[in-house]
Amino acid sequence: MITKSTLRNPELAEEGWRKIQWVADKMDILNEILKDHKDSQPLADKKVAICLHLEAKTAYMAYVISQLGADVAIAGSNPLSTQDDVAAGLAAHGIMVHSWYGSTPEEYKEHLNKVLNIEPDLIIDDGGDMVETLHTERKELLENIIGGAEETTTGIHRLEAMESDGTLAFPMMAVNDAKCKSLFDNRYGTGQSVWDGIMRTTNLVVAGKTAVVAGYGWCGKGVAMRAKGLGARVVVTEIDPIKASEAWMDGFEVMPMQEAAQKGDFFITVTGCKNVIDEEDLKVMKDGAILSNAGHFDVEVSKPDLNRLAVEVSEARANIRKFEMEDGRKIYLLADGRLVNLAAGDGHPAEIMDMTFALQLSSLLYLNENQGLDNQVYNIPDNIDNMVAEYKLQSLGLEIDQLKEEQEAYINSWENEK
């Protein structure tokens, strides 16, 4: 049974819609796709269920999907990333919204199930919670689903595990692995938004401090790059020898977390794994160390270990929890160990998310046009990736060279003239 929206502050709709309109003017690629397809209504009669961080950029993508003919329902993908004013603004403009900031685990699950009550044809997921719910609690909906798109590294790892053991019941597009996502969203988006979240929350200087970045994938590269630009001394921890070597060649110190734990002022985990910072690391941290996470789930900094070691826990200021140790040291955790850029900030810049959400929308259109794909994880087709990049260049007023006929012949021949 479909229900009306589940909101905490519907009276904030006007303020939330202003936020959505602000980013709408900055998301040129989504606007071009909307203009290209508005008349044909390619998603007419389709129901789309979305589980993403519910802030202004996400809201605008959901609105664009609805303008292409779909019935849309959306829930937040993190209990602390939903912005209640944005949720209200989106609901006031025809989108079914089930989410609020600070939801309990039970409420989070309830909101997700309410979204699935629309009996979706297509889904967009972030981290795999919607896919998991469909395959465990809502199996009756599986046969109707054409396919979906996944936003994150964490979600794709879960999908690949499901594909490997034969559990995955519909095709999924690995949006995270597209070049226009990983090279821009993961690197430039995460790099900027993580430090925005940390700085607005702590109001502390970064220059001259030591920033420890756990993980040197594209997200970690972005965080380390921006830390260096802010004047921090950067230490990278890794488990992959290739990525560790890359971090060293990029000019950063590389060492195990146990050693880095003694040096760091700021810690940022971006690994997608659990207990990246654990009891042994916490025991050797300096007084005043600040811990934050930019991985999908709140398990990278061990909160059970923090609570067990602390003799007193209190709120230092909004979004900062203070853990006082037996020896008098104070360690601070930002945003309860959840995504610091979203739980304590506004997430990635609009121009960056424009590229990612253009990939998400294009994935839905592709799945709808190619129904009947095998139940596996698919890479984004090159033509979609390139289309998004071309739209981006167009929005920036940039032009690039094209291969001449003789150049194409040269690179496609094995009998090249010298």
N, C-alpha and C positions, 0 to 999 in steps of 0.2 A: 504493500500500500504506500502510495506516495504522500508525503506530508509536506506541510509548508516549511519555510526555512527555520533553522534553529540558531537564534542569535542572542547575544547577551545585551547588546546596546543598539537596538534598531533606531533609536533617536539620533544616532551619529551618522545616518545615511548621507546627509548632504556633505558633511566634512569628508567622508570616505570617497564619495563620488568625485570631489575636487581632486583628491590624490590620484584617482584613476585617470581623470582627464589630463592631469599634468604629465603622467608617463605616456599616455596615448599619443601626445604630440611629439614624443621623442622616439617612438617605436615605428620607424619608417618602413621596415621590412614587413612587419605584420600588416601595416596599412596597405602596402602594395599588394600583398596576397589577398587581402579582403577586397580591394578594388578589382583585382583580376577575376575573382570568383563570386562576387556578390550577386550578380544577375543569374548565374547558373544554379546557385543554392546546392552545392554538391553534398552537403550533409543533411539535406531535408529528410525528415522522418527518422533520423538517427538520434539515439540517446547516448550522450557522452558523460561518463563519470570521471571526475578528476580528484586526485589526492596530491596536492602540492602545497608548498608554503604559501599561505593565503595573505599576500600583501598586494600592493597596487599593480605591479607588473603582471603577476599571475592573474589577477582579476581582469585585467584588460584582455589577456589572451582568452580567458573563458568567455568574455563578452564577444570577442571577434568570432569565436567558434559558434556562438549562438546566432550571430548575424549571418552565418553561412547555412543556417537552417536547422541546426541541432537543438535538441532539448538538453540542457546542461545542468548537472548537479556537481557541487564541489565541497570537499572537506579539506581542512588543513592537514599537512603531513608531519607536523610537530606541535606538541601541546603549547609551546611558547613562541611560535612564529606567526600565528594568526593575528592580524590587526583588526580589532573589532569594528573600527569605523569603516575600513575597507570592506569587510564582510557585509556590513549593513548597506553600504552604498551599492554593492554588487547585487544584493538581494532586491533592492529597490528598483533595479533595472532588469528584472525578469529572470535572474539566475537563482536556482535553488541552492542555498548555502546552509551547510550544517557544520558550524565550527565557532569556537571562541577561544580567546587567549586564556591560558592557564587551565585547560581542561584536565580532568583527572584521567588516569588510564581507562577507567570505565566509560567516561564521557567520550574520550577519543575514539574508542571502539564503537560506541553507539552512533557517533556522527558518521563514521565510515560506513556503517551498515545502513544508515538512513540514505546516504548517497547511492548505495548499491540498490536501494529499493526502486530506483527508476528502471531497473533491468537493462543495463547498458549494452549497447552494441560495440562501443569503443571505449577504451580507458586511457588515461594518462596517470602514471604512478611516479612516486618519488621515494625510493628506498625499498619498495617492494611490499609495503603493508597492505595495499589494496589487492595485489595479486595473491598474497598469502591468505587474506580473508576469503577471497573467491574460491581458493582451492581447499579451504578447511571448513569454514562456516557457511558458505553460500554456494555450494557446488551445484545447486539447481539452476544457477545463472550461467554456468560455463558454456553450455551449448549455444547460447545466443551471441556470444562474444566473437566479433570478427577479429579483433586483435587490439594491441595497445602499444604505448611508447613509455620507456623508462628513462628517467632524468639523470640518475646518479650512478657512480661507480659501485656503491654498496648494493643498489638495487640490481644492477647487471650481474654482480657476483651471485646474488641469490637466484636470479633467473637462469644463469648458466648451470647452477647446481640442480635446479629443477629440470632443465632440459637433459642434463646428463643422466638423471635417474628416471627419466620418462614421465615425470609428473606434470610438466607444463602442458596446459590444455588448449592454448591458443598462441598464435604468433605474437612476438613482441619485438619492437624496434629499439635498438640500443642507441638512443639519442646521445648519451654521454660520450660514446666513442667517435662521434662525428668530429671532423676537424673543426668545423665552425662552432662546436661546443667546447671540446677539450682545450683547444688552443686559445680560446678567448674567455669563455665563461669560467673555466676552471683556473686559468692562470691570471688574467687581468681582473676578472670579476672577484674571485676569491681574494686575490692579493689586496685589492682596494677595500673591499667590504669588511674583511676581517679586522684590518687595522682601524677602520672607521668605528666598528663596534667596540674594539678594545679602548680606543682613545676617548670616545664619547662617554664610555662607562666609567673609566678610571680617572680621566682628566689628569693623566700623568705624562711626563716627557718620555719619549722613546729614545732620542739621541743620547748616545753614550751608554745605554743599557745593553745587556746581553739578551738577545732573543733566541730561544731554542725552538726550532721548527722540527717536529717529529713527522717524517715522511717527505719525500722529495719527488712525488708525482707532480702532475701539472698544477694542482692546488698548492702543494708545498713550495713549488718553484715560485709561484706568484706571491705567496706570503713572505718567503725569504727575500725576494727581489724588492718588495716594498719596504720590508724592515731595513734593508741596507740603505734604501733611498731616504729613510727617515733618520738615518745616522746610527742605527743599532749595530752592535757586533753580533754577527749571526752564526749560530751553531746549528748544524743539521744532524739529526740522528736517522739512521736507515737500517733496514735488514737486507736490502738489495745491493750487492757490490757494484753493479753498474750505475745505479742511481747515486750511490755514495760517491763514486768516482766523479760523476758529473757534478755533484755539489761542490766537491773539492776543486775541480777545474773552473767552476763558476766563482771561486774565490771565498768559499765559506769553510769554516772549520767543520770537521766531521769527527764524531766520537760516539761511543755508546751512551745511552740515556743515563746510566748510573753515574758516569763522569760528568755529563752535561748538567745533570740535576744539581750539582754543586756550584755551577757557574751562573745559571740562568736567573734573569729578573722577570722576563715574560716567557711563558711556555705556550705553544700553540700546537695541538695535535691535529694532523690531517692524514690519517692512515686508513680509516675504515676498519680498524681492528680494535680489540678490547684490551684494557689494562696496559696501555702504552706507558702510562705513568702509574706506578704501583707503590706498594708500601715501602719497598727498599729505596725507591727514588725519593719519596716524600720525606723519609727520615734524614736525608742529607741536604735538603734544600735550604737555601739561606732564608733568613727572616725577611718577610715581605714579598716572597715569590708570588707571582700572579699566574694562575693556570686558566687556560681557555681551550676550547675545542672547536674545530671547524669540520669534523667528520660528521656523518649523518646521524649516528646514534650517540647517546650520552653515556657511552661505556669506555671511551678512550682514556679518560682520567678516572681512576678507580675511586668512586665516591664511597663505597663501603670501607676501603682502606683509610680514606680521609676521615670519615666519621669515627672509625675505631681508634685512630691515633689521637684525635683531638680530645682535649679535656673540656673545651667550651666551643660552641658553635653559635654564631650570631650574624645578623645582617649588618655589614659595614656601611653600605649605601645601596641604592636601587641596583639590582642585578649583580651584587657582589656579596658573597658569603665568606665570612671570616672563620678560619679554623685555627684555634690556639692550641699549640702543642704543649706537652708536659714541660719541656725545657724553655718555654716562653716564646718560641718562634711563632710567628703568625703567617699562615699561608692562605691566599685568597683564591676563590673559585668564581669565575664569571659565568653568569647566565645558567647556573645549575649544571654546568658541564654540557649544555646543549649548544647547538650551532650559534656561536657568538655573533656572527654577522647578521643573523636573522632574529635570534632571541633578544639581542641587545642592540639591534640596528635595523636598517631598512633593506638589507640584502644587497645584491649586486646592482650596479648602475643600470638604468633603463636601457641605454644603448647596447649594453652587453646582453641583457636578457632578451632583447629584441631578436638577436640571432638564435638563441637557444629556443625561444618559443616559436619562432618561425620554423625551426626544425620539428618541434612537437606537432604543430598544426599540419605541416607538410607530411609528416608521418601518418597522421590520421587520414588525410586525403589519399595517400598512397595505399594504405591498408584497405580503405573503402573501395578503391578502384581495382584492387588485386585480391579480392576475396578468395579464400580457399588455400592460402599459403600453409605450408607445413607448420606444425607446432614447435617452433624453435626461435632462437634469438637471432635477429637479422641486423646487419650493419645498415646504416643509412646509405642509400644509393648515391653514387658520386654525383649524379646529375642534380639531386636535391641539395647536397652539400655545396656544390658549385653555384647553384641558383641563389642560395642564401648569401654566399660571398659576393656574387655579382650585384645583388640588391644592396648589400652593404656599401660596396664601392660607389654605386649610383647615388646612395643617400649622402655620401661624403663628397660628391662631385668629383670623383677621381676616375681617371681612365688608365688602362694598361695596354701594352702592346699585344698584337696578334701575330701568330706565326705566318710568315709568307709561304706561298705554295712550294717554293724550292726548299725552304727550311723543313716543312712537313715531310717532303720526300726524303730529305737527308736523314732525319732522325728515324724514319720508318724503314730505312734500307740497311741491309747488312753489307752491301758493297759500296760503302761510302767513298766518294772522291776525296782525296787528301787536299 
